[in-house]
Amino acid sequence: MKATVVLSLASLAFGHVLENRACPGNNCNRQVTGTRAGLPALTARSADCSAFLAKTVTPTTTRTRTSTVYTQVPSDGGCVPEVTARAVEARQATSASTSVIPTYAAACKDADAYSAACSCLGVTQGPTRTARGPRVTVTTTLPATSCAANAVAAVPTCALECFQALYPKYGCTGFDDLKCQCAVFETLGTEVTPCTLEKCSRADVEKIFPAAQNGCACYSASLGLPKPSATTA
C-alpha cells in the first residue's frame, strides 16, 4: 500500500515537472495564466485566446451571378453583340487570423509567444470561420425582343396568379402590359411578395425579382429608355 502511494506521488511530481518545462514561468505565461490581482478573469483570458486563434477560411468555391443586358435591335439589321462574361480570378483556400494580442499580455512579444501561453491555459485552437467565396459575374447581351413572353416564361408558374390578382389595382391589362408593370415595378414587387411566399418555394421566390427586372430591362431597351434603377446583389 505504501509503495502504491509513493509511486502515485512520484507520478504527480514528474507530471508537474513536465508541465513546468512546457510552460516556463516567464512574464508572458504569467500574464496569460497567472492569478495575480489586476489580471482579467481566467475565463476572459481563455476567451481572448480562443478569439486570437480563430481562423477565417476563404474557400475556393465560387459564387456565380448572372446579369442580362438588353439592347435594341439595330435598325440596319446588324447583329447584337455576342454573349460576354466577366469573372473574378479564382483563389486558393486561405486561412488567416486577424486578432491582436491583448494589452494585459504585453510581455508576449509576438503571436508565437502568446499562442504558446494560451496552450498553457489549455487553449490550442479557436473556431474556424468560413468567408464567402469569390464571385463570378456572367453578363449576357440579348436583343430586346419578345420581352413580355420571355418575362412570363422566366417567372415561376406559382407566382403568376399573385401578379394577376394585383394587375387591376394598378390598371395593368395583363402579363403583356409591361409598360404598366414596369411603371410600378418596385411597388408591385413589394406588394406581391407575401402572396409569392405563401404559394412558392423559397427557391422559386428568389427567381421572381430577377425575372421581372429582366422583363422591364428588356422593355426599356426596346424603347431606348434607361434600365430600371433597381439592381440585384
C-alpha positions, 0 to 999 in steps of 0.5 A, spaced: 500 500 500 505 504 501 509 503 495 502 504 491 502 511 494 509 513 493 509 511 486 502 515 485 506 521 488 512 520 484 507 520 478 504 527 480 511 530 481 514 528 474 507 530 471 508 537 474 515 537 472 513 536 465 508 541 465 513 546 468 518 545 462 512 546 457 510 552 460 516 556 463 514 561 468 516 567 464 512 574 464 508 572 458 505 565 461 504 569 467 500 574 464 496 569 460 495 564 466 497 567 472 492 569 478 495 575 480 490 581 482 489 586 476 489 580 471 482 579 467 478 573 469 481 566 467 475 565 463 476 572 459 483 570 458 481 563 455 476 567 451 481 572 448 485 566 446 480 562 443 478 569 439 486 570 437 486 563 434 480 563 430 481 562 423 477 565 417 477 560 411 476 563 404 474 557 400 475 556 393 468 555 391 465 560 387 459 564 387 456 565 380 451 571 378 448 572 372 446 579 369 442 580 362 443 586 358 438 588 353 439 592 347 435 594 341 435 591 335 439 595 330 435 598 325 440 596 319 439 589 321 446 588 324 447 583 329 447 584 337 453 583 340 455 576 342 454 573 349 460 576 354 462 574 361 466 577 366 469 573 372 473 574 378 480 570 378 479 564 382 483 563 389 486 558 393 483 556 400 486 561 405 486 561 412 488 567 416 487 570 423 486 577 424 486 578 432 491 582 436 494 580 442 491 583 448 494 589 452 494 585 459 499 580 455 504 585 453 510 581 455 508 576 449 512 579 444 509 576 438 503 571 436 508 565 437 509 567 444 502 568 446 499 562 442 504 558 446 501 561 453 494 560 451 496 552 450 498 553 457 491 555 459 489 549 455 487 553 449 490 550 442 485 552 437 479 557 436 473 556 431 474 556 424 470 561 420 468 560 413 468 567 408 464 567 402 467 565 396 469 569 390 464 571 385 463 570 378 459 575 374 456 572 367 453 578 363 449 576 357 447 581 351 440 579 348 436 583 343 430 586 346 425 582 343 419 578 345 420 581 352 413 580 355 413 572 353 420 571 355 418 575 362 412 570 363 416 564 361 422 566 366 417 567 372 415 561 376 408 558 374 406 559 382 407 566 382 403 568 376 396 568 379 399 573 385 401 578 379 394 577 376 390 578 382 394 585 383 394 587 375 387 591 376 389 595 382 394 598 378 390 598 371 395 593 368 391 589 362 395 583 363 402 579 363 403 583 356 402 590 359 409 591 361 409 598 360 404 598 366 408 593 370 414 596 369 411 603 371 410 600 378 415 595 378 418 596 385 411 597 388 408 591 385 414 587 387 413 589 394 406 588 394 406 581 391 411 578 395 407 575 401 402 572 396 409 569 392 411 566 399 405 563 401 404 559 394 412 558 392 418 555 394 423 559 397 427 557 391 422 559 386 421 566 390 428 568 389 427 567 381 421 572 381 425 579 382 430 577 377 425 575 372 421 581 372 427 586 372 429 582 366 422 583 363 422 591 364 430 591 362 428 588 356 422 593 355 426 599 356 431 597 351 426 596 346 424 603 347 431 606 348 429 608 355 434 607 361 434 600 365 430 600 371 434 603 377 433 597 381 439 592 381 440 585 384 446 583 389 
